[in-house]
Amino acid sequence: MRTHLCTELNENNIGEVVELCGWCNTYRDHGGVVFIDLRDKSGIVQLVCDPNSKAYNTASKVRDEFVLIAKGRIRPRGKGLENPKLKTGKIEVELDSLIIENKSQTPPITIGDTNTSEELRLKYRYLDLRSNKSYEIFKLRSKVALQVRQSLSKMDFLEIETPILTRATPEGARDYLVPSRIYNGEFFALPQSPQLFKQLLMVGGFDRYFQIAKCFRDEDLRADRQPEFTQIDVEMSFCNQNDVMNVAESLLKDIFEVCGYTIKTPFMRLQYNDAMENYGSDKPDLRFELPLVDVGEFFVDSNNEIFSSIAKDLKKNRFKALKIPNGDSFFTRKILGECDEFVRKFGAKGLAYIQVRDGELKGPIVKFLSSDSVAKMRDKLKLCDNDIVFFGAGEKEIILDYMGRLRLKIASMMNLIDEDKFAFLWVVDFPMFEYNENRLKALHHPFTMPNNIDEINPLDMTSIAYDVVLNGVELGGGSIRIHKSDIQQKVFKLLDIDENEANEKFGFLLEALSYGAPPHGGFAIGFDRLIMLLTKQNSIRDVIAFPKTQKATDLLSDAPSKVDKSQLDELGLRIKDKKI
């Protein structure tokens, strides 16, 4: 039907007769001459029709989003009428014939208008997807998926599908449950990840598995979360942590290369404790500096009793400094107030700071320090004129959290982040356990191999777990798994999981591991997050064809929705009023 896509045309086609198909992007009537911007998946080309053309009557009836089939001759635009913003801005198509293949109602949104509310764009997602921006995003997404398959297949991984209807297992978030019609009162669960099944594949001797897997988690949503999402899932046998990391790095290098970027491997490695202490985050953004620095030693002898008491117990507390080089002139009283208000949202009682002016340290905090402490702190922080330093003091977890957030906020405010940079790193040696709700819990999952299972204090135990971080986003992660029953039993004992509970929750996996399970490990990369970062979008909703809102609803299909009573009866269910 068509001879070209719109943006395949250029000056070399002048004089050719072409046939094009697409939508009317805009329609203009200039003194009887009709101009139509025709849009297809590649972009836009201008059609022109004067009153002498046999296509004129049809062209005059065209409106936005009409589906058109156009035929005409390529000609150069008039002098001074070229449009440098378009790939086809030096040419236009003089219409010979025009067919209105289908009409359109007046669209409720303007295609490609970024100012349209997200609610409207999601309700009319099929219209929002017509924009060239959307097309380029999903073209790249398709290219990346193909590269994943090619790269992992080249490394002898087999693509294997795992079940969508499975058993509910504790993985950190709520399950989406599916009632069974045949087995009344019993439920399937949608998988939060293929974790257990990929381990079973290793027990089955498949050695190297991958899958671009659908996963489902009923959890609080953010810009980089959706109730259903996609991940690149990989598992391998007879491997160690370095083997797994090498595969992940090779895969990511191939992906970025096919998207036109060169990234360097191996990635930087940072221990979990160092990431938290230096950046206040287990997924630090290293596109800029601004590390957090310990300065508690200078406040031990402070004449401020609160400061000194905090500094004397640095096992429980932290005293952190955040130096902003040459930043004093940026921080007006108003901006300082905004920063103070910001950190208070995360548990700070206020935001102390000092300024370096005319060679002197100034600010309320200076009077609480001896001249010797001021000199030593100045030397450690390498302070210069026009620097400003912010301080956080108090309970370790609170200080690291809000100082890490402040670091990111200031970098954003001062435009210190190179938006074209890709800063990869591995965060390794995560704690094996954490205290949550007054009990010991596995930080990742209870099948993660510990580094030091015989450590006396469980909170000092680390795991062979690793996260790959890109530009402050946790892109993915994984671990080496426990494959020996004695180690698994020790972990269960520390988690206060008895034999009955273990069998109830993980019985089929534990039994499988008892039949000669090989050492194995793997990783998963968030596919949607990866595409979001590659296309420089702010939300994974922009890179999923039909996403849910932040409230986990589908405005397009109006889901979730009520179902007929007959369907509930068939499943043996009834709706009970939810207690708020």
Residue, then its C-alpha position, 0 to 999 in steps of 0.5 A: m500500500r505505502t511506498h515509504l515511511c514519512t521520515e524515509l523521504n528527503e531531498n534525494n526523493i524530489g520528483e518521485v511519486v510516493e504513497l504514504c499512510g498515517w494519521c493527520n497530526t495537524y490540519r491548516d487552511h492557509g488562504g485556500v491551500v490545505f496543509i496536513d502534517l501526516r504522522d506515522k511511526s517514523g515521524i512527520v511529513q507535510l502534505v500540501c494541496d491547492p484548490n486545483s488538485k483533485a484531492y482538494n475536496t477530500a483534503s478540506k474535510v480532514r481533521d486531527e487523527f483521521v486515518l489517511i492514505a496519500k499519494g503525491r509528488i515530492r517537491p522542495r519547500g519554498k525558500g524560507l519555508e523550511n522547518p529545521k525541527l523536522k527530519t523532512g523539513k526541507i521537502e513536502v508532498e504535493l497531493d495527487s490523491l487522498i483517501i480518508e480511510n477512517k474518521s476520528q472523533t475529536p481526541p480527548i488528549t493531544i498526541g505527544d503533549t507532555n502537559t496532559s495529565e497522567e490520568l488522562r494519558l493512562k485512560y486513553r493510553y491507546l492514543d498516548l501511544r501514538s506519539n513518536k516518543s512512545y514508539e521510540i521507547f517501545k522500539l528500544r524496549s523490543k531491541v533490548a529484549l532481543q539483545v538479552r536473548q542473543s547475549l544469554s543464548k551466546m553464553d549457553f543459557l536456556e530460556i525456560e518459562t516458569p509457572i504463573l499460577t503457583r503457591a503463595t510463598p513469603e518473599g517480602a511483599r503481599d501475594y496476588l491470590v487467585p481462587s481455585r474453582i475446583y478446590n474450594g477455599e484454596f488459592f493459587a498465587l501469582p509469582q513475586s519472582p521465579q526464585l524457587f522455580k529457577q532453583l529447582l531448574m538448577v537441581g534439575g541439572f539445567d545448569r544455565y537458565f534465563q527468562i524475561a519473566k512477569c512478576f507480581r507484587d501487591e506493595d506500595l507503589r512508587a515511580d519505579r514500581q508496578p503491581e506487575f512488572t518484568q525482570i530479566d531472570v538468570e540462574m547458573s550452577f557451579c558458580n561463585q559470586n564473580d562468575v555471576m557478576n561477570v555474566a551480568e556485566s557482559l549482558l549489560k555491556d551488550i545491551f548498552e552497546v546495542c542502544g548506542y552507549t559504551i560502558k566500562t567493565p568491570f563495575m566498581r564494587l562497594q561494600y554495603n557498610d561503606a555505601m551506607e556510611n559514605y553516601g547514606s544509601d545502599k544504592p548510591d548515585l555516583r554521578f557526582e561526589l559529595p561523600l558523607v564524612d565522619v566528624g564525631e571525633f571532633f565533638v567528643d569534647s564539645n561544650n554542648e552536652i548533646f553533641s558530646s553525648i552523641a559523639k561518645d557513642l559512635k557504635k549507636n550514633r553517627f556524626k556526619a558532615l556533608k561538604i558542598p565545595n564552593g556552595d556557600s553563595f548558593f545557599t540563601r536563607k530561603i534555600l537553607g530553610e527549605c533544606d532544614e524543612f526537608v530533613r525534618k520530614f525524615g527525623a532530623k531535629g534541625l540542620a546545622y551548618i558552618q560556612v567558610r568566609d574570609g578564611e574563617l569558619k562561621g556558624p552557630i555550631v563553631k562556638f561548641l568546638s575548641s579551636d584545636s577541634v576546628a582546625k583538625m576538622r577543617d584539615k580533614l574536610k579540606l575546607c576552602d573559602n565559600d564552602i558550606v558544610f551541613f551536619g547530621a548528628g544522632e541515631k545511626e539509621i536516621i542520620l544516614d537516611y536523611m543525610g543521604r537524601l540531603r546529598l541527593k537533593i542538593a546535587s539536584m538543586m545545584n545541577l551537579i548530576d551529569e544526566d548523560k553519565f551512566a555510573f554502575l557499581w556493585v554493592v556487596d556484602f549485605p547484612m544477612f539479617e535485620y531486625n524488623e517488627n522486633r524479630l530477626k528476618a532475612l534481609h534478602h531471603p532465607f536461601t541466601m548463602p551467608n559468608n560467616i554462618d558461625e558468627i556469634n552475633p547474627l547482625d554481624m553476619t554478611s551474605i553473598a548477595y549483591d546489587v547492581v546499581l545504576n545512577g542511584v537506582e537499584l537495577g537488579g541483584g541476586s545472591i549465591r544460594i544455600h544448597k546444603s541442608d546443614i547451613q539451611q537448618k542453621v539459618f532457619k534456627l536463627l530465624d526461629i523457623d521450626e521444621n513444621e513451619a519450614n516444610e509448610k512454607f518451603g517444603f517442595l524446595l527443601e525436599a528438592l535440595s536434599y537430592g544432590a543440589p549443585p552450588h548455584g546462584g543468579f541475579a535478576i535485572g528490573f527490565d522496566r527500570l532498565i528501559m526507564l534509565l536507557t530512555k531517560q524517563n522519570s517513571i516506569r509507567d512511561v515504558i510499560a505499554f499498559p501500566k497501572t496508576q500509582k494506586a494500582t488501578d487500570l484507568l483504561s479498562d477500569a480494573p480492578s472491578k466488581v464481578d457477578k455474584s454468580q462468579l463468586d458463588e462458583l468460587g465459594l467466595r463472598i465479599k466481606d466489608k473491609k475494616i479500615 
